[in-house]
Amino acid sequence: MNTASLAPAGMARAQPEVSGMAGMETAGVAGVQIDHLSVRFGTRTVLDDLSLTIRRGELLTVLGRSGCGKTTLLRFIAGFIEADGLSGSLSVAGRDLTHVPPHRRNLGLLFQSYALFPHLSVFENVAFGLKARGVPSRDIARRVADSLKLVQLGDSGHVMPAQLSGGMQQRVALARALVIEPDVLLLDEPLSALDANLRASVRSELKALHERLPDLTIVCVTHDQDDALVLSDRTLLMRDGRIAQLGTPQELYDAPADAYVARYLGAANLLPPSIAFPVGDPRHDVRDKLACLRPESLRIAPLGEGSLHGTIESVEWYGSVLSVPVLLDAMPNEPVLVTMPRGHGMTPQKGMRVSLRYEADDVVLINP
């Protein structure tokens, strides 16, 4: 195991450091390879022996609650970690960067605050990293223009940041991160400062950008499950400094490893197998698992026409979707949630006695 000593360093006029493995960046070389990473601050372990391979051209979202270690993971890749206990190794695009200072890693960074220079124009903000690297002036104009066009700000080079909306400022910061042609783009909560409608729009733009740059590896830290579900090729869900589950968003949603994953990726009904499966089904007698049923898999039916029976506790309207908690006769202390399109099927009413129907294939046995 290598020991990393990765302190922040100032920007310098230097090209990225290249080891003897340069030129090996092919489809078979990982975008990012982390081996046995541990980070400890005093007595608190933030990351615990984490190993991870991020494929070249992949968009990986790192998801988890505050304090789970996701931002520390991103800062380790960027080289901004100072800790009492830090061990592990890092390679990017086939180059060992474990001991390479931040300014020689050729990584694009986009933070929550965007960190634009208010006294510089959009053009000057985007050109900043190129000037710091000593790129000739004749090339700067072309590359800045290309980056601004990529984020749909081709005519805004002369504008000052204060004249732009939050979404447009985010695009400027993204253009600045991309203009250096990074090996990896690191995004730290890039959408959290935006309102809900703008967030959805920018999320779609990020996904489209990734499709236009299929060889660019992107690591996006977020706490928002919608970001993970919409953006990701794969999602890394973290818990207490460890990997809770890694897979496509569909894998985490449809086949969660345990109750924590199931609940983090959306609403989940967790039932004893003896309630979810009929007598005679071999899963009925399983004792060490929970039966996971997503709310959209349940259908409300007239009493007696389903396998579970209960009373509707309330009906909540969310535009085109109804959210209906049902207290089951077999499990009266915790309601089961049903979501259904408005206007489809029978109309639920508070206090109504109903049955619930579902397909056996919709039930997944998971760890508690």
Helices and strands as residue ranges (DSSP letters): E 30-41, E 44-55, E 59-63, H 70-78, E 85-92, E 95-96, G 102-104, E 107-110, H 122-132, H 137-150, G 161-163, H 166-178, E 184-188, H 196-212, E 217-222, H 225-231, E 234-239, E 242-247, H 249-254, H 259-264, E 269-271, H 273-276, G 282-285, E 290-293, G 295-297, E 299-302, E 308-312, E 316-318, E 321-328, E 331-341, E 353-357, G 360-362, E 364-366
